[in-house]
């Protein structure tokens, strides 16, 4: 049996060991804290870097996908401009459209009779295959439509007339649609288009005679016109006369009296 003194000594020894163990543990913990802090901070920074990299990669991937979708869109403005076309114009005096334009239809020129004070004031390109609606041949219509003839035209190339005079011949026409151009303009007093415009055809400005009762618009008749197969009849109706400038309110120069006014039909 142990005496109280021995037991006290043993207990004292255990207490000393316990105290030493506790202090060592505390010291180890104190030493471990800075290491844990460093590790935690490092892990946090790595997480931010990885997360930022993932976020940036995701953004770049989305951006690339959007750009790819835009580049593959079939209705982009550049493709639309290239393939749209659609400019419509009438080529007076000819039966075929220039290269690069499709024929909508060909026909004969017409309008109001030159001596009438009423009726329409514009020339019409009339198709040769009319379609009728409801009609009453027993009732007279008070607005009249006639064919159109060339009247003493000058300056024109007679190649398509077989070298014969175009005077009193019926005038054909054709309505054209450009395959690639979207805008069209008729420029009077020029037979060459301005920069960046494409010439469809050039010719001479024509209208009804100033001395006649009826009035018409000014149109550009092809410089090398054809005659309608109906041929020479001298039936008058609507008429095409050359146009000349009159000095005064019209500045001369650049305009010159008695010269035939040219014209150009241009697209863009």
Secondary structure, DSSP 8 states (H G I E B T S, - for coil): ---HHHHHHHHHHHHHHHHHHHHHHHHHHHHHHHHHHHHHHHHHHHHHHHHHHHHHHHHHHHHHHHHHHHHT-TT-HHHHHHHH---EEEEET-SS--TTEEEEEEEEEEES-TT-SSS--S-EEEESS----S--TTS--SS--EEEEE-S--S---GGGTTS--TTEEEEEEEEEESS---EEEEET-SS--TT-EEEEEEEEEES-TTSS-----EEEETT--EEEEEE----SEEEEE-B--BTTB-TTTS-TT-B-EEEEEE-
